[in-house]
Amino acid sequence: MKLSTFSSELNKKKAHLLWGRCAKNVGVIIYCYFDVFMIIIIKLSVNI
């Protein structure tokens, strides 16, 4: 997957998470961003 495509998908997921189940709970927002961060780490480690 190209980085630009992945980034676009990530932004869509982030927006969905923010407006969805993460919208009203700061703790859950942090958890969602941590989840996204872990996905990035996994993607990068796979690409190396």
Buried (B, 14 or more C-beta within 10 A) or exposed (E): EEEEEBEEEBEEBBEEBEEEEBEEEEEBBEBBBEEBEEEEEEBEEEEE
